[in-house]
Amino acid sequence: VARHSHTPQAQQGNGGKRVIATGEPDALFYNNLHPSSGDFAFRAQQAPLSLPADTKKRVIGVLGGSFDPITDGHLKCACEIVHAGVADEVWLVPCGVRPDKPSLLTPYLHRLIMCHLAINTSFGSSFPIRACDIEMGEEMALSTYHLMKRLKEQYPGPEFKFVLGGDLIAGPGSLRTWDAPGVPDAGERLYKESKFILLDRAGFAVPPDLPPNFTRLKAREGTNMVTEDVSSSEIRRRMNIGKEDLTGLTQGNYQMVDGLLSPPVLAHIIRYKLYITR
C-alpha cells in the first residue's frame, strides 16, 4: 500500500516555466520519456480533471506517491477507500522530482502513464479512480501542504482528504514534523487544517483521540478489508534478482513480478527497459 511520498524535504516547484508542448506527438513523447541532461526543453500541458455538475459536495481521497512503479497494492488501497464509502472517488497523484529520494530515477511521465494504464485496465470505466497530473511541469515535488493547497485552489468544489498511513501519526518523521518551503509550522497547520483518511499499519497503534478531521478507513459492515502489501521497491528488487542466469530474460527478471502489477504496466516497463540494475 502506498505511503506518504510528498516529504518534508521536497521543494515547491516553479510552475511559471510551464510551456504548452507543440510539435510531432511521437517526438514529444520520446523526449519526455527520455529527457536529456539539464532542464527540459519544454513542459507538457496539465490536463485538469472534470467534475460532475451536481450540487453534491464530493469527497476525493488523495493518494500521493512516487508510483515507481504503481503496483496492485496501490490499486487495492484506492478501490477499498471507495468501497468503504469514506470517499466518493480517489485521485492517484504521482509526485514530481524528489532530491531527498535518490532511488526515484524514473521520469515523471513514465510514472504518470503507468498510473493511467493501471487504472484503465483494472477498473470499469465508471469506477471513480483517476490519475491526477497536478505536479506535471513542477521542477520538484510539491510538499504535502502545498499539494493540498493547490488542489483546493484548482478544484474549489470538492472536499479533499489526504490518504495517510497510521505509521505517520506519531514519532520521528510523522505528519506534524513535515516542512513546506516558506510555511512556518507547516506540519502543524497541515495536521489541523487538512482532512485525512487514515490507513491502519501493522505494528502501529492508532491514537484513540484522533481529531475529527481524520477518518479511519474501515470496511463496510458485513465485509472485510482487502489489502495487498506490494511495495514499489519490492517490484524493483525482484526484477534484478538472478536475471544473469535466466535464458531470454537478459533485460530483467520479469517473471518475478508477473501478477503483482497490471499486465499493461509490466509491458510498459519491458518496452522502455525500466528498473534494470537499480
N, C-alpha and C positions, 0 to 999 in steps of 0.2 A: 504494500500500500504506500502511496506517495507520502513523503514527508515535506515539511516546510522547506522551500528552496530559495525564497527571497530573503537572503541572510542579512544580518546586521551590517556586514561589511560591504554589501552591494551598493553601488553608487547610482544616483539618479541620472538617467540618460539625458542627452540633449536632443529633444525632438525637433529642434529648429533646423536641423540639417536634412530633414526628410525630403526626398525628391521623388516624384512620381516616375516610375520606370517606364521607359519607352524603347522601342526597337523590336527586333525579332524575338518572339517568345522563347524559342529554343535557346538562343544565345543568352538571354536574360536568365533563364532557368539554370543553365550551366554555370554562369558566372556567380549567381547567388549561392549555388551549391558548392562551388569551388572558388571561394574568394581568394584573390591574390593578397600578398602581404601588404600591411598598411590599411588605410581607410578604404571602405567600399567605394567603388566608382559611382554608385547610385544607391538609393534606398527604395525598396518596394513600397507600394501604397497599402496602407492598412485597409482592411475590409470590415467596417463596423457591422455588428450583428443586429438583425432586425428583431423587434419585439412585437408581441400581439397588440392590437389596437384596443383591447378591452380595458375596463377600468379596474380590474383586479390588481392588487399590489402583489407582484410576483416576487418570490424569494429565490435567489440564484446562489447556489453554492459555488465558491471559487476554489478550485483545486489547482493550486500552483505547484510547479515542479520543473525540473530540468527535462524530464521525459526523454532520457538519454540511454536507451530508447523507452518508449511507452510500453508497458507490459500488461498482461491480463490482470495483474494485481491492481493497477491503476483503474482499469475499466470496471472491475468488480466493486471497488470503492465508490466510484462515481455512480454506478447504477443502483447500488444499495442505498445511497443517500436519497435518490428519487423514490425507490421502493418504500423506504421508511417514512416518506412524507415530510421530511424535515426541510426539503427544498422542492420548488416546482421544476427546476432544471439545474444542471451543473455545467459550468464552463471550465474546461481544461485550459490553463494559462501557462504555456511554456515560457520559461524565464529567458532573459537576454544573456549577454556575456557576463561571466562571474569570475573576476580575478581571484577571489578567495577560494575558488574550486578548480584547481589545476586539471583535474580529471575531465572537466567539461570542455572537450575539444570539438565536438560535433557542431557544425554551423546551425544557427537558429532555424533556417529554412528547412533543413533536413528534419529537425525535431518537430517543427510545426506540421510538415507534410505527413510524417508518421502518425501524428495525433489524428489528423483528418482521415488517413487510411484506416486506422484502428476503429474510429467511431463509425465511419460509413459502412464498414464491413462486419461490425459486431452487433449493431443495434438497428432496429427498424427506423425508417426514415422519419417517423414522427416522434420517436423516443427523445425526450428533452435533454440530450447531452451534446454539447458543441465545443469546438476549439475556438479560443479567443486569441487573436493576434495583436493584442493591445501593446505588447512590447516590441513589435516589429519596428525596426528603424532606430531603436534605442541603442546607444553605444555601449551601455552597461545595463545590467538587470536593475529593475526598479526595486527599491526596498518595499517591504510589505505595506508599510504606512503609505508610501506614495502610490503603490498599486491600487489599494482600496480607494484612495482619494481620487485617482484618475478614473477609475470605474464609475464612481458616484458622479463625477463631473460629466463624463461622456454619456452615461446612461442614468439620468436623474430619476427615472420612474421606479425601477425595481429596488428591492432591499437585498444587499449583498452580504453573504456570510462566508468568511474565510474558513476553509477546512483545515483543522489543526489536530495534530497528534497529541494524545494525552501525556506523552513524554516531554512536551514543551510547555507545560503549565507551570512547573516549578523547577528550581535548581539552576545550575550554570547553563547559559545559552537559552534560557527559557524566554517566552514571549515578552515579558516585561523588561528584558535587558536589550531587546533589539534596537538598533540605531536606524536613523534615516538622515541623510545629509540635510543640514540646515534646520533640523527639527529637534529642539531640546526635549529630553524625556519622551522620545518617540515611542518607546516600548510601553510606557505607562499610558500614554494617550491612546495608543492602539488597543491596549487591553480594556480601557474604559469606554472608548468611543466607537469601536467597530464591533461587529457581531460575528460569532464563530459557531461552527459545527465541530464538536469535539469527538474524535475517534479514540476508542479505548486502545491502549497499548499493553501488551503482556508485560507484567513486571512493574507497571507504573500505576500507582493508585490515583484515582481522580478525586480531588478535594470535594467533600460533601457540600461545601458552602459556595459553589460556583455562582458568580453574579448572573443576573437574568439575561445578559447579552450573550451567554453561552448556551448552546443547545447540544445536549449529549446525543450522539447517534445510537438509537436503539431500534431493534427490529419491531415491526408491527406485531400486535397481539396475534398469537397463533402461528407465527413464523420464527425462523432462526436466522441470524445474520450470517450471510455467506461472505467469506473472505478468502483471499489468496495472497499470501505473503511472498510475492515475487518482486525483488528489487531490480532496478536497472543495473546496478553494479554486479549483481549475480549473473545477469544475462551477459554482460561484457566479459566477465571472468570465464564463463563456460565456453564462450566462442573461441577462447585461446588455450583450452585445455587439451593437450595431446594431439593437436592438429598436425604436427610434423609426422606422426605415424599413421595418418589416415589417407589412404589412397583416394585421389579425386577430390579431396577437400583441403587443398593447399591454401585456400584463402581463409578458412575458418572452420571451426567445429560446429557447424550449424545444426547438426542432429541433436546436440546437447541442449538446444533452446527451442527446438520444434515443439509446439504445443504450449509454450509458456508466453507466447506473444502472437498477435494476429498474423496469419499467413501473408497478407499483403505487406505488413511491416517487415517481416523477415525477408520477403522478396526485395523490398527496397534496400535493406541492409546489404544483401548479397549483391544487388546490381551496382551499388555505389561503394562497395567494399569498405563498409563502416566497421569500426571497432576491432580491427585486426591489429594484433601485437600491442594492445593497450595494456 
